[in-house]
Amino acid sequence: MAAIKELFQDADWKSEKHIPVIEAPQTIKKGNLVKVTLTVGKEIPHPNTTEHHIRWISVFFLAKGEKFPYQIGKFDFCAHGESVSAPNASTIYTHPEVVCNFKTEKSGTILASSYCNIHGLWENSFELNIE
């Protein structure tokens, strides 16, 4: 039986269009907001058509010394050109990029996952230091 952790894929986001890219400061002062930008297809654009699109991005934070991560947000992308007329006929296409903010008093790891309707689950991580 497969475990969900075995289904996540990862790679270098500069050569793979499905990886959720995490952009955040490497170090922040305690008490300040952490601004996180998440993008799928940053270096190599993802098609985001009716037939092939990024459905969602989720972001978590695992503070050092804690067992479980905190979910910061889940962002759904719902417009992929679909229309009652035909696929890719509406001219409305979402771009899988979001910005979120959170506070923490501990260093830790920002974890992101994304889901492509054809190529499945993808993951990435980013170390955050608090001074």
DSSP file (Angstrom, degrees, kcal/mol; ACC not computed):
  #  RESIDUE AA STRUCTURE BP1 BP2  ACC     N-H-->O    O-->H-N    N-H-->O    O-->H-N    TCO  KAPPA ALPHA  PHI   PSI    X-CA   Y-CA   Z-CA
    1    1 A M              0   0    0      0, 0.0     2,-0.2     0, 0.0     0, 0.0   0.000 360.0 360.0 360.0 135.4    0.0    0.0    0.0
    2    2 A A        -     0   0    0      2,-0.0     2,-0.3     3,-0.0     3,-0.0  -0.516 360.0-143.9 -78.8 143.5    1.3    3.5   -0.9
    3    3 A A    >   -     0   0    0     -2,-0.2     3,-1.5     1,-0.1     4,-0.4  -0.822  21.8-120.9-102.0 148.2    1.8    6.1    1.7
    4    4 A I  G >> S+     0   0    0     -2,-0.3     3,-1.7     1,-0.3     4,-0.6   0.853 111.4  63.0 -59.2 -34.8    1.1    9.8    0.8
    5    5 A K  G 34 S+     0   0    0      1,-0.3     3,-0.5     2,-0.2    -1,-0.3   0.787  98.0  57.6 -61.4 -25.3    4.7   10.8    1.6
    6    6 A E  G <4 S+     0   0    0     -3,-1.5    -1,-0.3     1,-0.2    -2,-0.2   0.621  99.4  60.1 -77.7 -13.2    5.9    8.5   -1.2
    7    7 A L  T <4 S+     0   0    0     -3,-1.7   114,-0.4    -4,-0.4     2,-0.2   0.626  80.2 100.0 -91.4 -15.1    3.8   10.4   -3.8
    8    8 A F     <  -     0   0    0     -4,-0.6     2,-0.3    -3,-0.5   114,-0.2  -0.535  56.9-160.4 -75.5 137.2    5.4   13.8   -3.3
    9    9 A Q  B     -a  122   0A   0    112,-1.6   114,-2.2    -2,-0.2     2,-0.3  -0.836   8.9-176.1-113.5 152.3    8.0   14.7   -6.0
   10   10 A D        +     0   0    0     -2,-0.3     2,-0.3   112,-0.2   114,-0.1  -0.980  12.2 147.0-145.2 160.8   10.8   17.3   -5.8
   11   11 A A        -     0   0    0    112,-0.4     2,-0.5    -2,-0.3     5,-0.1  -0.937  58.8 -57.4-169.9-179.3   13.4   18.7   -8.0
   12   12 A D    >>  -     0   0    0     -2,-0.3     3,-2.0     1,-0.1     4,-0.8  -0.689  43.5-142.9 -77.1 124.0   15.3   21.9   -8.7
   13   13 A W  T 34 S+     0   0    0     -2,-0.5    30,-0.5     1,-0.3    31,-0.4   0.682  96.8  67.0 -64.8 -16.9   12.6   24.6   -9.5
   14   14 A K  T 34 S+     0   0    0      1,-0.2    -1,-0.3    29,-0.1     3,-0.1   0.683 114.5  28.1 -76.5 -15.7   14.9   26.1  -12.1
   15   15 A S  T <4 S+     0   0    0     -3,-2.0     2,-0.4     1,-0.2    -2,-0.2   0.383 116.9  61.2-122.5   1.5   14.5   23.0  -14.2
   16   16 A E    ><  -     0   0    0     -4,-0.8     3,-0.9    -5,-0.1    25,-0.3  -0.983  61.1-156.1-136.2 122.3   11.1   21.7  -13.2
   17   17 A K  T 3  S+     0   0    0     -2,-0.4    29,-0.1     1,-0.2    -4,-0.1   0.495  87.0  61.4 -77.9  -4.3    7.8   23.7  -13.7
   18   18 A H  T 3  S+     0   0    0     22,-0.1    -1,-0.2    23,-0.1   104,-0.1   0.565  74.4 108.2 -98.8  -9.9    5.8   22.0  -11.0
   19   19 A I  S <  S-     0   0    0     -3,-0.9     2,-0.7    -7,-0.1    22,-0.6  -0.485  72.0-124.2 -73.7 131.5    7.9   22.8   -7.9
   20   20 A P  E     -E   40   0B   0      0, 0.0     2,-0.4     0, 0.0    20,-0.2  -0.674  27.1-144.4 -74.0 115.9    6.4   25.4   -5.5
   21   21 A V  E     -E   39   0B   0     18,-3.6    18,-1.7    -2,-0.7     2,-0.6  -0.685   9.2-153.5 -83.3 130.4    9.1   28.1   -5.3
   22   22 A I  E     -E   38   0B   0     -2,-0.4     2,-0.5    16,-0.2    16,-0.2  -0.928  11.9-175.4-108.6 118.5    9.3   29.6   -1.8
   23   23 A E  E     +E   37   0B   0     14,-2.7    14,-2.6    -2,-0.6   103,-0.0  -0.966  26.3 128.3-116.3 121.0   10.6   33.2   -1.6
   24   24 A A        -     0   0    0     -2,-0.5    12,-0.1    12,-0.2     2,-0.1  -0.966  63.5 -80.3-158.7 161.2   11.1   34.6    1.9
   25   25 A P        -     0   0    0      0, 0.0   104,-0.1     0, 0.0     3,-0.1  -0.463  32.0-139.7 -67.2 144.7   13.8   36.3    3.9
   26   26 A Q  S    S+     0   0    0      1,-0.2   103,-2.8   102,-0.1     2,-0.4   0.821  88.0  25.5 -73.4 -29.8   16.4   33.9    5.3
   27   27 A T  E     +g  129   0C   0    101,-0.2     2,-0.3    80,-0.0    -1,-0.2  -0.999  67.7 172.2-137.3 135.8   16.5   35.8    8.5
   28   28 A I  E     -g  130   0C   0    101,-2.2   103,-2.5    -2,-0.4     2,-0.3  -0.935  36.5-101.7-134.9 162.6   14.0   38.1   10.3
   29   29 A K    >   -     0   0    0     -2,-0.3     3,-2.2   101,-0.2   101,-0.0  -0.627  50.7 -92.3 -82.0 142.4   13.9   39.8   13.7
   30   30 A K  T 3  S+     0   0    0     -2,-0.3    75,-0.2     1,-0.3    -1,-0.1  -0.258 113.0  24.8 -52.7 134.5   11.6   38.1   16.3
   31   31 A G  T 3  S+     0   0    0     73,-0.8    -1,-0.3     1,-0.3     2,-0.2   0.198  95.0 116.8  93.7 -15.2    8.1   39.6   16.2
   32   32 A N  S <  S-     0   0    0     -3,-2.2    72,-0.5    72,-0.2    -1,-0.3  -0.511  72.0-102.5 -83.3 154.6    8.3   40.8   12.5
   33   33 A L  E     - F   0 103B   0     -2,-0.2     2,-0.6    70,-0.1    70,-0.2  -0.508  25.9-136.8 -71.7 142.6    6.0   39.4    9.9
   34   34 A V  E     - F   0 102B   0     68,-3.6    68,-1.5    -2,-0.2     2,-0.6  -0.918  15.7-153.1 -98.3 117.2    7.5   36.8    7.5
   35   35 A K  E     - F   0 101B   0     -2,-0.6     2,-0.5    66,-0.2    66,-0.2  -0.840  14.8-171.8 -94.2 121.7    6.3   37.6    3.9
   36   36 A V  E     - F   0 100B   0     64,-3.3    64,-2.6    -2,-0.6     2,-0.5  -0.958  10.7-164.8-118.6 126.3    6.2   34.4    1.8
   37   37 A T  E     -EF  23  99B   0    -14,-2.6   -14,-2.7    -2,-0.5     2,-0.5  -0.949   8.2-166.2-108.1 129.4    5.7   34.4   -1.9
   38   38 A L  E     +EF  22  98B   0     60,-2.8    60,-2.3    -2,-0.5     2,-0.4  -0.965  11.9 171.6-117.9 128.6    4.8   31.0   -3.4
   39   39 A T  E     -EF  21  97B   0    -18,-1.7   -18,-3.6    -2,-0.5     2,-0.5  -0.999  22.4-156.4-138.4 137.8    4.9   30.4   -7.2
   40   40 A V  E    S+E   20   0B   0     56,-2.4     6,-0.4    -2,-0.4   -22,-0.1  -0.976  87.2  20.4-111.0 127.6    4.6   27.4   -9.4
   41   41 A G  S    S+     0   0    0    -22,-0.6    -1,-0.2    -2,-0.5     5,-0.1   0.808  74.9 148.4  88.1  33.8    6.3   27.8  -12.8
   42   42 A K  S    S+     0   0    0    -23,-0.3   -28,-0.1    -3,-0.3    -2,-0.1   0.946  80.4  18.5 -67.4 -49.4    8.6   30.6  -11.8
   43   43 A E  S    S+     0   0    0    -30,-0.5    -1,-0.1     1,-0.3   -29,-0.1   0.859 139.0  31.7 -90.2 -41.6   11.5   29.8  -14.1
   44   44 A I  S    S-     0   0    0    -31,-0.4    -1,-0.3   -28,-0.2    -2,-0.1  -0.958  95.7-123.7-117.9 109.7    9.6   27.5  -16.6
   45   45 A P        -     0   0    0      0, 0.0    -4,-0.2     0, 0.0   -28,-0.1  -0.203  16.0-131.9 -58.7 138.6    6.0   28.6  -16.9
   46   46 A H        -     0   0    0     -6,-0.4     8,-0.1    -5,-0.1    -6,-0.0  -0.707  18.4-126.0 -85.3 143.0    3.3   26.0  -16.2
   47   47 A P        -     0   0    0      0, 0.0     6,-0.1     0, 0.0    -1,-0.1   0.878  25.7-166.2 -61.5 -41.3    0.6   25.9  -18.9
   48   48 A N        +     0   0    0      4,-0.3     5,-0.3     1,-0.1     2,-0.2   0.933  32.4 147.0  51.0  53.1   -2.4   26.4  -16.6
   49   49 A T        -     0   0    0      3,-2.8    32,-0.2    44,-0.1    -1,-0.1  -0.562  67.6 -94.7-105.6 174.4   -4.9   25.3  -19.2
   50   50 A T  S    S+     0   0    0      1,-0.2     3,-0.2    -2,-0.2    31,-0.1   0.893 127.6  41.1 -55.3 -40.4   -8.2   23.5  -18.8
   51   51 A E  S    S+     0   0    0      1,-0.2     2,-0.4    29,-0.1    -1,-0.2   0.753 126.7  27.3 -81.6 -25.1   -6.4   20.2  -19.5
   52   52 A H  S    S+     0   0    0     28,-0.1    -3,-2.8    -3,-0.1    -4,-0.3  -0.901  80.3 134.3-146.7 107.3   -3.2   20.8  -17.5
   53   53 A H        -     0   0    0     -2,-0.4    64,-2.4    -5,-0.3     2,-0.6  -0.972  55.7-102.1-152.9 162.3   -3.1   23.1  -14.5
   54   54 A I  E     -B  116   0A   0     -2,-0.3    62,-0.2    62,-0.2     3,-0.1  -0.811  30.6-171.7 -86.9 123.4   -2.0   23.7  -10.9
   55   55 A R  E     -     0   0A   0     60,-3.0    22,-2.8    -2,-0.6     2,-0.3   0.862  58.1 -13.8 -86.8 -39.4   -5.0   23.2   -8.7
   56   56 A W  E     -BC 115  76A   0     59,-0.8    59,-1.9    20,-0.2     2,-0.4  -0.993  44.4-146.3-159.6 162.5   -3.6   24.4   -5.3
   57   57 A I  E     -BC 114  75A   0     18,-2.0    18,-3.2    -2,-0.3     2,-0.4  -0.996  17.2-167.0-130.2 135.5   -0.6   25.4   -3.2
   58   58 A S  E     -BC 113  74A   0     55,-2.7    55,-2.3    -2,-0.4     2,-0.4  -0.943   2.6-161.8-119.6 146.6   -0.4   24.7    0.6
   59   59 A V  E     +BC 112  73A   0     14,-2.7    13,-2.5    -2,-0.4    14,-1.7  -0.995  10.1 176.4-132.8 137.1    2.1   26.2    2.9
   60   60 A F  E     -BC 111  71A   0     51,-3.0    51,-2.5    -2,-0.4     2,-0.4  -0.854  19.2-142.6-129.4 162.0    3.1   25.0    6.4
   61   61 A F  E     -BC 110  70A   0      9,-2.4     9,-2.9    -2,-0.3     2,-0.7  -0.987   6.8-165.2-130.9 125.3    5.7   26.1    9.1
   62   62 A L  E     -B  109   0A   0     47,-2.8    47,-2.4    -2,-0.4     2,-0.1  -0.913  16.9-149.1-108.6 104.9    7.5   23.6   11.2
   63   63 A A  E >   -B  108   0A   0     -2,-0.7     3,-2.0     5,-0.3    45,-0.3  -0.451  31.6 -93.4 -72.2 144.1    9.2   25.4   14.1
   64   64 A K  T 3  S+     0   0    0     43,-2.9    -1,-0.1     1,-0.3     3,-0.1  -0.321 111.8  20.1 -57.8 135.5   12.4   23.9   15.5
   65   65 A G  T 3  S+     0   0    0      1,-0.3     2,-0.3    -3,-0.1    -1,-0.3   0.371 100.1 112.0  86.6  -4.5   11.8   21.6   18.3
   66   66 A E    <   -     0   0    0     -3,-2.0    -1,-0.3     1,-0.1    -4,-0.0  -0.743  59.6-145.7-103.1 153.5    8.1   21.0   17.5
   67   67 A K  S    S+     0   0    0     -2,-0.3    -1,-0.1    -3,-0.1    -2,-0.0   0.847  78.8  39.3 -84.5 -36.8    6.7   17.7   16.2
   68   68 A F  S    S-     0   0    0     -7,-0.0    -5,-0.3    -5,-0.0     2,-0.1  -0.876  78.2-120.7-121.0 148.4    4.0   18.9   13.8
   69   69 A P        -     0   0    0      0, 0.0     2,-0.4     0, 0.0    -7,-0.3  -0.424  21.4-125.5 -80.8 159.9    3.8   21.8   11.4
   70   70 A Y  E     -C   61   0A   0     -9,-2.9    -9,-2.4    -2,-0.1     2,-0.6  -0.890  23.1-124.3-100.7 134.1    1.3   24.6   11.4
   71   71 A Q  E     -C   60   0A   0     -2,-0.4   -11,-0.3   -11,-0.2     3,-0.1  -0.701  26.1-177.6 -79.9 122.9   -0.7   25.2    8.3
   72   72 A I  E     -     0   0A   0    -13,-2.5     2,-0.3    -2,-0.6   -12,-0.2   0.837  60.6 -35.5 -86.8 -39.2   -0.3   28.8    7.2
   73   73 A G  E     -C   59   0A   0    -14,-1.7   -14,-2.7    27,-0.1     2,-0.4  -0.961  39.1-140.5-176.7 159.6   -2.6   28.6    4.2
   74   74 A K  E     -C   58   0A   0     -2,-0.3     2,-0.5   -16,-0.2   -16,-0.2  -0.997  21.6-163.6-132.5 129.3   -4.1   26.7    1.3
   75   75 A F  E     -C   57   0A   0    -18,-3.2   -18,-2.0    -2,-0.4     2,-0.3  -0.957   2.3-157.8-123.2 119.4   -4.7   28.5   -1.9
   76   76 A D  E     -C   56   0A   0     -2,-0.5     2,-0.5   -20,-0.2   -20,-0.2  -0.741   5.0-153.1 -97.2 142.3   -7.0   27.1   -4.7
   77   77 A F        +     0   0    0    -22,-2.8     3,-0.0    -2,-0.3    -2,-0.0  -0.967  21.3 168.2-115.5 116.6   -6.7   28.2   -8.3
   78   78 A C        +     0   0    0     -2,-0.5     2,-0.7     1,-0.1    -1,-0.1   0.563  47.8  77.8-112.9 -11.6  -10.1   27.7  -10.0
   79   79 A A        +     0   0    0      1,-0.1    15,-3.5     2,-0.1    -1,-0.1  -0.890  38.6 152.9-109.9 112.5  -10.0   29.5  -13.4
   80   80 A H  B    S-H   93   0D   0     -2,-0.7     8,-0.3    13,-0.3    13,-0.2  -0.112  75.3 -83.5-128.6  34.5   -8.2   27.5  -16.1
   81   81 A G  S    S+     0   0    0     11,-2.3     9,-1.8     1,-0.2     8,-1.4   0.473  78.9 152.0  80.8   0.6   -9.9   28.7  -19.3
   82   82 A E        +     0   0    0      6,-0.2     2,-0.3     5,-0.2    -1,-0.2  -0.342  14.2 165.0 -68.3 149.5  -12.8   26.3  -19.0
   83   83 A S        -     0   0    0      3,-0.3     7,-0.0     6,-0.1     6,-0.0  -0.976  52.2-113.3-155.9 159.3  -16.1   27.4  -20.5
   84   84 A V  S    S+     0   0    0     -2,-0.3    -1,-0.0     1,-0.2    -2,-0.0   0.722 117.6  58.3 -69.4 -18.9  -19.4   25.9  -21.5
   85   85 A S  S    S-     0   0    0      1,-0.3    -1,-0.2    -3,-0.0    -3,-0.1   0.925 125.4 -52.7 -74.0 -46.3  -18.4   26.7  -25.1
   86   86 A A    >   -     0   0    0     -5,-0.1     3,-1.2     0, 0.0    -1,-0.3  -0.951  69.3 -61.8 180.0 164.2  -15.2   24.6  -25.0
   87   87 A P  T 3  S+     0   0    0      0, 0.0    -5,-0.2     0, 0.0    -6,-0.1  -0.377 120.7  10.3 -60.2 144.2  -12.0   24.0  -23.1
   88   88 A N  T 3  S+     0   0    0     -8,-0.3    -6,-0.2     1,-0.1    -7,-0.1   0.774  97.4 114.8  58.0  30.6   -9.7   27.1  -23.0
   89   89 A A    <   +     0   0    0     -8,-1.4    -7,-0.2    -3,-1.2    -1,-0.1   0.550  54.8  69.9-105.2 -10.3  -12.5   29.3  -24.4
   90   90 A S  S    S-     0   0    0     -9,-1.8    -8,-0.1    -4,-0.2    -1,-0.1   0.736  85.7-139.0 -83.8 -20.3  -13.2   31.7  -21.5
   91   91 A T        +     0   0    0    -10,-0.2     2,-0.6     1,-0.2    -1,-0.1   0.476  67.0 117.6  71.4   6.7   -9.9   33.7  -21.6
   92   92 A I        +     0   0    0    -10,-0.2   -11,-2.3     2,-0.0     2,-0.4  -0.921  35.5 164.5-106.6 116.0   -9.7   33.6  -17.8
   93   93 A Y  B     -H   80   0D   0     -2,-0.6   -13,-0.3   -13,-0.2     2,-0.2  -0.997  28.0-138.0-132.6 128.2   -6.7   31.8  -16.5
   94   94 A T        -     0   0    0    -15,-3.5   -17,-0.1    -2,-0.4    -2,-0.0  -0.547  11.3-140.4 -81.4 152.8   -5.3   31.9  -12.9
   95   95 A H        -     0   0    0     -2,-0.2     2,-2.3     2,-0.1   -54,-0.1  -0.970  22.3-123.4-110.9 123.5   -1.5   32.1  -12.4
   96   96 A P        +     0   0    0      0, 0.0   -56,-2.4     0, 0.0     2,-0.3  -0.401  69.2 115.6 -75.1  78.4   -0.4   30.0   -9.4
   97   97 A E  E     +F   39   0B   0     -2,-2.3     2,-0.3   -58,-0.2   -58,-0.2  -0.984  33.6 168.1-144.0 132.1    1.3   32.6   -7.3
   98   98 A V  E     -F   38   0B   0    -60,-2.3   -60,-2.8    -2,-0.3     2,-0.4  -0.956  22.6-145.5-140.3 158.7    0.3   33.9   -3.8
   99   99 A V  E     +F   37   0B   0     -2,-0.3     2,-0.3   -62,-0.2   -62,-0.2  -0.993  23.4 169.8-124.3 133.5    1.7   36.0   -1.0
  100  100 A C  E     -F   36   0B   0    -64,-2.6   -64,-3.3    -2,-0.4     2,-0.3  -0.953  16.5-150.3-138.5 160.7    1.0   35.3    2.6
  101  101 A N  E     +F   35   0B   0     -2,-0.3     2,-0.3   -66,-0.2   -66,-0.2  -0.961  17.8 164.7-131.0 146.6    2.4   36.6    5.9
  102  102 A F  E     -F   34   0B   0    -68,-1.5   -68,-3.6    -2,-0.3     2,-0.3  -0.978  25.7-129.4-153.0 164.4    2.8   35.0    9.3
  103  103 A K  E     +F   33   0B   0     -2,-0.3     2,-0.3   -70,-0.2   -70,-0.1  -0.886  26.0 168.2-114.7 148.8    4.7   35.7   12.6
  104  104 A T        -     0   0    0    -72,-0.5   -73,-0.8    -2,-0.3   -72,-0.2  -0.981  30.7-155.7-152.9 152.2    6.8   33.3   14.5
  105  105 A E  S    S+     0   0    0     -2,-0.3     2,-0.4   -75,-0.2   -75,-0.1   0.346  79.7  68.3-106.7   3.0    9.2   33.5   17.4
  106  106 A K  S    S-     0   0    0     23,-0.0    25,-0.1    25,-0.0     2,-0.1  -0.928  80.3-120.2-123.3 147.1   11.1   30.4   16.5
  107  107 A S        +     0   0    0     -2,-0.4   -43,-2.9    23,-0.2     2,-0.3  -0.343  54.1 123.5 -68.8 163.5   13.4   29.5   13.6
  108  108 A G  E     -BD  63 128A   0     20,-2.5    20,-3.2   -45,-0.3     2,-0.5  -0.978  54.6 -55.4 171.7-158.0   12.2   26.6   11.4
  109  109 A T  E     -BD  62 127A   0    -47,-2.4   -47,-2.8    -2,-0.3     2,-0.5  -0.952  28.4-146.3-121.5 127.6   11.2   25.3    8.0
  110  110 A I  E     -BD  61 126A   0     16,-3.3    16,-2.0    -2,-0.5     2,-0.4  -0.816  24.1-164.6 -85.8 127.4    8.7   26.7    5.6
  111  111 A L  E     -BD  60 125A   0    -51,-2.5   -51,-3.0    -2,-0.5     2,-0.4  -0.950   7.4-175.2-117.8 133.1    7.2   23.7    3.7
  112  112 A A  E     -BD  59 124A   0     12,-2.5    12,-2.0    -2,-0.4     2,-0.3  -0.971   5.0-175.3-129.5 145.7    5.1   24.1    0.5
  113  113 A S  E     -BD  58 123A   0    -55,-2.3   -55,-2.7    -2,-0.4     2,-0.3  -0.975   3.0-170.8-134.6 151.3    3.2   21.6   -1.6
  114  114 A S  E     -BD  57 122A   0      8,-2.1     8,-2.3    -2,-0.3     2,-0.4  -0.942  12.5-141.7-138.0 160.4    1.4   21.9   -4.9
  115  115 A Y  E     -BD  56 121A   0    -59,-1.9   -60,-3.0    -2,-0.3   -59,-0.8  -0.976   6.9-165.9-131.0 121.1   -0.9   19.8   -7.0
  116  116 A C  E  >  -BD  54 120A   0      4,-2.7     4,-1.7    -2,-0.4   -62,-0.2  -0.877  24.7-134.3 -99.1 133.8   -0.9   19.5  -10.8
  117  117 A N  T  4 S+     0   0    0    -64,-2.4   -63,-0.1    -2,-0.4    -1,-0.1   0.701 104.4  27.4 -64.1 -17.8   -4.0   17.7  -12.2
  118  118 A I  T  4 S+     0   0    0    -65,-0.3    -1,-0.2     2,-0.1   -66,-0.1   0.774 128.0  37.6-107.4 -40.6   -1.8   15.6  -14.5
  119  119 A H  T  4 S-     0   0    0      1,-0.3    -2,-0.2  -101,-0.0     2,-0.1   0.312  95.0-144.5-105.0   8.1    1.6   15.3  -12.7
  120  120 A G  E  <  + D   0 116A   0     -4,-1.7    -4,-2.7  -112,-0.0    -1,-0.3  -0.300  45.8   1.7  80.3-149.9    0.5   15.0   -9.1
  121  121 A L  E     - D   0 115A   0   -114,-0.4  -112,-1.6    -6,-0.2     2,-0.3  -0.589  54.4-178.5 -91.6 140.0    2.0   16.3   -5.8
  122  122 A W  E     -aD   9 114A   0     -8,-2.3    -8,-2.1    -2,-0.3     2,-0.3  -0.955   4.3-167.1-135.2 152.9    5.2   18.4   -5.5
  123  123 A E  E     + D   0 113A   0   -114,-2.2  -112,-0.4    -2,-0.3     2,-0.3  -0.948  11.2 171.6-141.7 160.4    7.1   19.8   -2.5
  124  124 A N  E     - D   0 112A   0    -12,-2.0   -12,-2.5    -2,-0.3     2,-0.3  -0.963  12.8-153.7-156.9 164.2    9.8   22.2   -1.5
  125  125 A S  E     - D   0 111A   0     -2,-0.3     2,-0.3   -14,-0.2   -14,-0.2  -0.963   3.4-164.3-144.7 161.6   11.2   23.6    1.7
  126  126 A F  E     - D   0 110A   0    -16,-2.0   -16,-3.3    -2,-0.3     2,-0.4  -0.976  21.1-128.1-150.8 128.4   13.0   26.8    2.9
  127  127 A E  E     - D   0 109A   0     -2,-0.3     2,-0.4   -18,-0.2   -18,-0.2  -0.646  22.4-164.8 -83.8 133.0   14.9   27.4    6.2
  128  128 A L  E     - D   0 108A   0    -20,-3.2   -20,-2.5    -2,-0.4     2,-0.4  -0.971   1.6-159.4-119.0 129.2   13.9   30.5    8.2
  129  129 A N  E     -g   27   0C   0   -103,-2.8  -101,-2.2    -2,-0.4     2,-0.4  -0.901   2.5-155.2-110.9 136.8   16.1   31.9   11.0
  130  130 A I  E      g   28   0C   0     -2,-0.4  -101,-0.2  -103,-0.2   -23,-0.2  -0.920 360.0 360.0-109.1 132.7   14.8   34.2   13.7
  131  131 A E              0   0    0   -103,-2.5  -102,-0.2    -2,-0.4    -1,-0.1   0.391 360.0 360.0-116.7 360.0   17.2   36.5   15.5
